[in-house]
């Protein structure tokens, strides 16, 4: 699997360009794989984990791990007092992720971020946080892979 560059904003390239479409609510309820995640895929065409690049539709086991992730976590939205403006649960703040990548950066907290006043400022915040989170997730995946390889060597010399 090719790991994406941490600086790339690949998942957002295929999003609708219309600001109103980007502001539509991404989480409507139900099951990610059968409901809002399926709708996200139809709208964006994204099928891969935004962080590691795994195709979440290439086999049943990967499909089972599919989640829709808030790039700017709800906790950060609350901290910045932007939870009520709708940006946090919008399509613009959603990326497809595998459960492993989602778990590697589940405790992200933005420091030194100021409250975005406009949707465009929120998009800029999203992009900064996405790059930081992807970098952290890719580092965590590498450490986990190194640990796995060491354990595997001990069990299967």
C-alpha positions as CSV (number, residue, x, y, z in Angstrom):
1,X,0.0,0.0,0.0
2,X,1.3,3.4,-0.9
3,X,1.2,5.8,2.1
4,X,0.1,9.3,1.2
5,X,2.3,12.4,1.9
6,X,1.3,14.0,5.2
7,X,1.2,17.4,3.5
8,X,-1.2,16.3,0.7
9,X,-4.9,17.3,0.9
10,X,-6.0,14.5,-1.4
11,X,-9.3,13.7,0.2
12,X,-10.6,17.2,-0.2
13,X,-9.8,17.5,-4.0
14,X,-12.9,15.6,-5.0
15,X,-15.3,17.4,-2.6
16,X,-18.0,19.6,-4.1
17,X,-16.7,23.1,-4.8
18,X,-20.0,24.8,-3.9
19,X,-19.8,26.1,-0.3
20,X,-23.4,25.3,0.3
21,X,-22.9,21.7,-0.7
22,X,-19.8,21.5,1.6
23,X,-21.9,22.8,4.5
24,X,-24.5,20.1,4.3
25,X,-24.6,17.8,7.3
26,X,-22.6,14.6,6.8
27,X,-23.8,12.7,9.9
28,X,-27.5,12.1,9.6
29,X,-27.8,9.0,11.7
30,X,-27.8,5.3,11.1
31,X,-24.9,3.1,10.1
32,X,-21.7,4.5,8.5
33,X,-21.3,1.7,5.9
34,X,-25.0,1.6,5.0
35,X,-26.1,5.2,5.6
36,X,-24.1,8.4,5.9
37,X,-20.8,6.8,4.9
38,X,-22.3,5.5,1.7
39,X,-23.7,8.9,1.0
40,X,-20.3,10.5,1.6
41,X,-18.7,8.1,-0.9
42,X,-21.4,8.9,-3.5
43,X,-20.8,12.7,-3.1
44,X,-17.0,12.7,-3.0
45,X,-16.0,9.5,-4.8
46,X,-13.5,8.8,-2.0
47,X,-13.2,5.1,-1.2
48,X,-9.9,5.2,0.6
49,X,-8.8,6.0,4.2
50,X,-7.8,9.6,4.1
51,X,-4.8,8.9,6.4
52,X,-3.2,5.6,5.2
53,X,-4.7,5.3,1.8
54,X,-6.2,1.8,2.3
55,X,-9.1,1.1,-0.1
56,X,-12.0,0.5,2.2
57,X,-14.0,-1.3,-0.6
58,X,-11.4,-3.7,-1.8
59,X,-12.5,-6.5,0.6
60,X,-15.1,-7.2,3.2
61,X,-12.7,-7.0,6.1
62,X,-11.6,-3.4,5.2
63,X,-15.2,-2.4,4.5
64,X,-16.1,-3.4,8.1
65,X,-13.5,-1.0,9.4
66,X,-14.9,2.1,7.6
67,X,-15.7,5.1,9.7
68,X,-16.4,8.7,8.9
69,X,-14.0,10.9,10.9
70,X,-14.4,14.5,12.0
71,X,-11.1,16.1,10.9
72,X,-11.7,18.9,13.4
73,X,-12.8,16.8,16.3
74,X,-16.0,17.7,18.1
75,X,-14.0,18.4,21.3
76,X,-11.9,21.0,19.4
77,X,-15.1,22.5,18.0
78,X,-16.5,22.8,21.5
79,X,-13.2,24.3,22.7
80,X,-13.3,26.9,19.9
81,X,-17.0,27.5,20.5
82,X,-18.0,26.7,17.0
83,X,-20.2,23.6,17.7
84,X,-23.4,25.5,17.0
85,X,-22.5,26.9,13.5
86,X,-22.8,23.5,11.8
87,X,-19.3,23.4,10.5
88,X,-18.2,20.5,12.7
89,X,-20.7,18.0,11.4
90,X,-20.6,19.2,7.8
91,X,-19.3,17.3,4.8
92,X,-16.4,19.7,4.7
93,X,-15.2,18.3,8.1
94,X,-15.6,14.6,7.1
95,X,-13.1,12.1,5.8
96,X,-13.3,8.4,5.3
97,X,-11.0,6.5,7.6
98,X,-10.2,3.0,8.6
99,X,-10.8,2.2,12.3
100,X,-7.1,1.8,13.0
101,X,-6.2,5.3,11.7
102,X,-9.2,6.8,13.5
103,X,-8.1,5.2,16.7
104,X,-4.4,6.3,16.3
105,X,-5.4,10.0,16.6
106,X,-8.6,9.8,18.6
107,X,-7.3,12.2,21.3
108,X,-6.2,15.1,19.1
109,X,-6.5,18.5,20.7
110,X,-5.7,21.7,18.9
111,X,-3.4,24.1,20.6
112,X,-2.9,27.7,19.6
113,X,-5.9,27.7,17.2
114,X,-8.2,30.6,17.1
115,X,-11.9,30.5,16.5
116,X,-12.8,30.6,12.8
117,X,-15.4,33.3,12.0
118,X,-16.1,32.3,8.4
119,X,-16.6,29.0,6.6
120,X,-13.4,29.7,4.6
121,X,-11.5,30.2,7.9
122,X,-12.9,26.9,9.1
123,X,-11.7,25.2,5.9
124,X,-8.2,26.6,6.6
125,X,-8.4,25.2,10.1
126,X,-9.5,21.9,8.8
127,X,-6.6,21.7,6.4
128,X,-4.0,22.5,9.1
129,X,-5.5,20.0,11.5
130,X,-5.7,17.3,8.8
131,X,-2.0,17.7,8.0
132,X,-1.1,17.5,11.7
133,X,-3.3,14.5,12.3
134,X,-2.2,12.6,9.2
135,X,1.5,13.2,10.2
136,X,0.8,11.9,13.7
137,X,-1.3,8.9,12.4
138,X,1.4,7.9,9.9
139,X,4.1,8.1,12.7
140,X,1.9,6.0,15.0
141,X,1.3,3.4,12.2
142,X,5.1,3.1,11.6
143,X,5.8,2.6,15.3
144,X,3.0,0.0,15.5
145,X,4.4,-1.8,12.4
146,X,7.9,-1.9,13.9
147,X,6.4,-3.4,17.1
148,X,4.4,-5.9,15.1
149,X,7.5,-7.0,13.1
150,X,9.5,-7.4,16.4
151,X,6.7,-9.5,18.0
152,X,6.3,-11.5,14.8
153,X,10.0,-12.3,14.7
154,X,9.8,-13.6,18.4
155,X,6.8,-15.8,17.7
156,X,7.8,-17.0,14.2
157,X,11.6,-17.0,14.1
